[in-house]
Amino acid sequence: MTTAIGFFALMFIGVPIAIVLGLTTLIYVLTTGNLTILQSMPSKLFNGLQNFGLVAIPMFILLGEFMNQGGITNRLLEFAKVIFGHFRGGLAYVNVVANMFLATIIGSSTAQTAVMSKTVVPVMEKEGYSRDFSSALTASASVVAPLIPPSMPFIIYGVTAGVSIGSLFLAGILPGIIFGLGFGLYIYTIAKKRNFPRSDRSSWSQVLKGTVYVLPALSIPVLIMVGITTGIFTATESAAVAVLVAFLVGGFVYKELKWKHLPGILVRTIITTSTVTFLLAMSDIFGWVLNFNQIPQLITDAFLAVADNQFVFLLLVNLLLLLIGTVLEGVPALILLTPILLPIAVHYGVDPIHLGVIMVINLTLGLISPPVGSILFVTSAVANVSVERLTRSLIPFLIISCLILIIITYIPWTTLGLQKLLGP
């Protein structure tokens, strides 16, 4: 009981989640007098990070830094505008497509929302869209960030659950596309009614020029997807190759990535990687304590007592994760909940890959859900729109997202189909 009180008290006062996990573990050891656990903690901390799959984390972080600094991100945004800008509501489509492009670079909903809120929302408002709608669309479209590879949450889930990260990357592609199509369909249905603006159609020469200009930038996400889907690269290997290509494209093709940028890029990569790995280490010993007290088994028994079939189990999982996602970031939540939910899911016949996609979608939707979803506050601050107005504009997007979530939850082919089509 003391341990649980300590955990929630530390969370309530805003202590970083990694510190919360470490301190809670220490509280348990001191209050139970089980000091022998302390002797095993150093090796447990180290062994928790002894996983080759974790090498993908700094590689993909470095990839995002190279692509942003090298001007690759801006060129992908401009390309989306050339292709989709002439439709009614063209910039709204561009917003969605640009989020899908950026998902292949950033892989974080919060970071992607900050980038898009700063760059696209002012442009949309200038073109005649309301700031509320533009901000809500930007926040909602960021849900594709952890679905379309590369994806930090999928790497964490893969390592925690012991499943193929490459298979998870494949499983996220179709759901990411479905979300993009769902938002695009909504824009299409309201564009005429709200009299959304449209820009002049680009000439064929402009389209051709834009395509040629963006090909080096497009080669990077294409390289990642093709490498993983064909089995040429593992997820970690594809990250390393993509980093090299991004460095060459940004430095020698677009010539925006300079040698003077490298120290800052490497420092930011090291800081972000250190934060994630420290969290992983702390969560490993925290999970160890939970298992020692058979907490996962108690939760499993509670689920089995309430849910007597797969349909009810998945419904309860969705409700639980949506709720947790509003108060806890996706990566810590994945680390804490995967060891608990995975055995139950397997008991009900749910594929671990399918469960991983469901968990990531739920936790991401939690970030854009009121009252405390962190993406709400990021968008509100960067786009300069009140949380209340943003929440009202988000409601249609949340409804669409929940409908898509239901489809993905109860139609496993939406996550496993691509892998089955491509074979082992």
N, C-alpha and C positions, 0 to 999 in steps of 0.2 A: 504493500500500500504506500509506504514511504517513497519507494522508487517511482511509482506512478504519479504521486503528488509532485515530486521533484521534476519529473519530465514535463508535466503540463505547466507547472509554475515557470520553469525556464523558458518554455515556448511562449507563454503569455507575456513575459517581459521583453521578448524580442531578442533573446540570445540566439546567435547563429546555430543552425540545426546541427552542424558537425560538433560544435562544443556541447550542445544539449546531449547528444548521444554519448559523448565521452564522459561528461559529468554524471549523467544518469547511471552509467555503468559503474562509475566509482562510488556513487551513493549506494548502489545495491551491494557492492562488495563490503563497504564499511558498515552498513546497517545489518547485514546478515552475518558478519564476522568471517566470511569465507575468504580469508586472505590468501589461500593457496592459489586462487584464480589469478592473483597479481603476478605470480611467477610465470604464468603461461601467456600473459597479455602481450609482452614484446614480440614473441614469436608469432602470436596470432595476428597482430597488427601487420607484421611483415608478410606472412603467408597469404593474407587476404589480398595483397597486391601482386602476388606472383601469378599473373595471368597474361598470356601473350596478347589476348584480345584488347587489353587496356592500352596497348601501344597505339591503337587507332585514335585514342582521345587526343593526345597532343598533335598527332598528324592532321586531324580534321580541324582542330583549332588553328593550327598554323596555316592550313589551306584557306580558311576563311579570312585570316589576316592578309595573306598574299593577294587574294582576289579583291578584297576591299581596297587595299592600298594601291594595287596595280591597275585600278580603273575598270576591272572586269565587271563588277557589280553594276556600275552606271551604264555600261554598254548593253547589258542584258535588259535593263529597264528601258532604254531607248529603243531597242529592238522590239520589245513588247508593244510600245507605243506606235511604231511604224506598222505593225501587223494588225493591231486591234483598235487603233485610235479613231478610225473613220466610222465605226459603228455608233448608233445612238447609245449613249452611255459608255462611249469608248474608253474613257479614263477609268471607269469603274471596272471594266473588263481588264484593262491594263493592270490595275491594282491587284486583282486576283492572280493573273498570269505572272506578274512580277513577284508576287509572294511565292508562287510555285518555283520560279527560277531561283529566288533567293534561298528557298528551302534546300537546294542542292549545294549551297555555300555555307549558310549560317547554322541551320539545324536546331535553332533555339527560338521558340515563339516569342519570348520576352525581348530578346535582342532584335529579332526581326521586326517586331512591332515598333520598337524605338526607331529603327532605321526608316521604316516606311512612313511612320507618323511624321517624321521630320522632313522627308523628301517629297512624298506623294500627296499628303493631305493638303498642304498649302496650294499645290498646283491644282488639285481638284476644286478647291474653294474658289480659286481665281477663275476657273473655267465655268463656274455657275452651280456647282454641287454644294449642298449644305455641309457645313463643317461637322454636324452631328452624324449625318449619313456617311461621310467620308471616313470619319474616325471609327465608326462602328464597323464598316466594311474592312478597314485595315486591321482592326483588332481580331475580327472573326476569321479573316483569310489567313492569319498567322497560324491557325490550327494545322495547316499543312506542313509547317516547318519541321516538326519532329517525325513526320511520316515519310516524306520523300527523302531518300538517302542523299548525303550521309546524315545520320541521326545519333546524337549523343544519348538520348533515352534508350534507343534500341541497343546501343553498345552496352550501356549499364544493365539493361534487362538481360541481354544475351550472356554477359559475364555472370550475373547473379543467378540466372536460371540454368546456366550450363547448356544453352542452345546456340545454334549457328547464327552469328551476327549477319553473315551474308544472306541467310534465309529470311531473317527479320527485315533486312533492307528490301529484299524482293517483296515481302508481304506488305510493306508500307506503300508501295508505288500505286497500286490500284485504289486503295482508300484515299490517298492524296488526290488522285485524279477525280474520284467521285465527289470529294468535297469541292474541288474547283468547279466541276460541272454543276453541282447543286447551287453554289453561289452565283455562277454565270446564268443559270436558268432564272433565278430570282431577279437578277438585274434585268434580264430580258423582259420579264413580266411587268416590271414597274417602270421601265425606261420611258415608254411612250406616255404613260399616265402622269409621270412627274416631269415630263418634257426635258429629259436629260440632254445635255448638249452633245454634239458630234463634231469632229474635226474633219478637214478635207482629206479625201482619200489620197494616200501616197501613190505617186506614179510608179510604174513598173521599174523604172530606173532607180528610184529611191529605195524600193523594196529590195532590188538586187544589190544595190550598194550597201544597204543596211545589213543584209544577210551576209555578204562577204566580210563586212567590217566586224560582225559579231561572231563569225565562225571560230576564231581562236578562243573566244570566251566560252562559246557553247561546247567546245571540245572537252572542257574539263568535266562538267556534269555528265556528258555523254560517255566519257572515258570511264567514270566511276560506275555508271549503270551498266554499260556494256561489259566491262570487266567482271563485275559481280554476277550479272545474269548468265554470262557464258561460262563462268567458272575459271576464267583465265587468272583472275586475281581473287585472293581473299579480301575481306573488307579492309583489313589492316594494310595489305599490299596495295590495294587500290588507292588508299589514302596517301601512301608514300609516293606513288607514281603521280597522282594528281597534284601533290605539293610541288614536285619537280616541274610539271607542265605549267602550273600557275606561276611559278617563279620565272620561267622562261618567257611566258606570254606577257606577264605584267612588266618584266624588265627589258625584254628585247623586241617584243612586237608592239605593245602599246607605249612602252618606254615611260611609264609613270611610277614604276617601282624602282627606287634608287637604293644604292648601297647604304646611304645614310639612314634609310628607313629600317634597316635590318635590326639594329640594337633594340629599338622600341618594339618592333614586332616580336622579337624573341623574348623580351621581358614580359610582354602581355601574355604570350603563349605559356610561359613558365608559370606565371601567377595563376592563370585560369586552370592549368593542368594541376598545379599544386592544390588548389582549392578542391577540385573534384576528387583527387586521390586521397586527400586528407579525409574528406567526407566518406569515401569508400572504406578507409581503414577504420574510422570510428564506428561506422554502421556494422562492420564485420564483428567487432567485439560486442556491440549492442545486441546483434542477432544471436551471438553466442550465448549471452546471458538469457535472452528470451527462450532459446532452446533448452538451456539448462533448467529453466523453470517450467518447461513444457507449455509455454504460452501458445505457440502455434497449434499444438494438439488440442488445447482447450477451445481455441477459435474454430478449429476444424470441426470439433464435436458440436459446437453451437450451430455452424452452418448446416451440418448434416441433420441436425434436429429440426431445422426450419425448412430447408430446401430438400424436397424429395425427388427432384428431377433436374436435368440440365437447364431447362428453360427458366425455372425459378432461381436457380443458382446464378445464372448470368444476369438476370434482372437485379438480384441483390448486389452482385458485384458492381454493376453499373451505378446503382444508387449510392453505394458505399464510396466508390472512387470519385464520383462527381462531388460528393460532399467533402471528402478529404482534399481533393484538388483545389478547393477554394481557400484552404488554409495552409497547405503544404506544397512546396515546389515539387515538380514532377520527378526529378532525379532522386531526392531523399525519399519520396513516397515509394518509388519503384524499389529502392534498396530495402526499405522496411517491409513492404507488403508482398513482394514477389515470393520470398520463402514461405510465407503464410498461405497465400492464395494458390500457388502452383500445385501443391499436392492435392488440394481439394478439387481443382479444375481437372487434373488428371483422373481423379476418382470418378468424375462425371463424364469423362470422355472428351474433354475439351483439349484441342491441340495446344501445346505450349506456345507455338508461334502465334496462333490465333489469339490466345490470351494476352500475349505481349502487345499486340496491336490494340486490342480492346483497352488494356490498361493505359497505354500511352494516349489514346484518344480521350478517354475519360479525364485523365489528369490534366490534359491540355485544355479541355473544355472548362474544367474547374477554374483555370486561370482567367477565363474571360467571363465567368459567372459572378453575379452579385451574391453576397454583399462585399466580399473581401478578395476577389480574384485579383492577383497582382497585375495582370495585363490591363485591367480596367484603369488602375492608377498610373501605369506607365503611359498608356494612351492619353489619359486625361491630362497628365502633366506636359507631355511633349506636344500634343495637338492643341492644348489650351482649350479644352472643353470640359464642362462640369461632369462629374461622375453621374449625376442624376440624368442629365440629358443624354449622355452616352449610353447609359443603361436602357433608357426607353428605346433608343435607336437600335440597340443590340437584340431586342426581343425577337424580331423575325429571323435573324441569323442564328440565334440560339435554338429556335424551334426547328429550323432546317438542319442544324448540326445534330440535334437529338434524333431527328428522323433518320438521318444518315447513320448515326451511331447504332440505332436499332437494326437497320439493314445489315450493317457490317457484323453486328453481334450475332444475329441469327442466320446469316448466310455465310458460312465459313469460306466459300469459294472466293468471296471478295478479297480475302487475305491470302488464301492458299492456292488460288487458281493459277497465278502466274508461275509459281514454282512447279505446279503439276504440268502446265503446258510446256515448260522448258525442260522438264525431266530432271533426274537427279544430278 
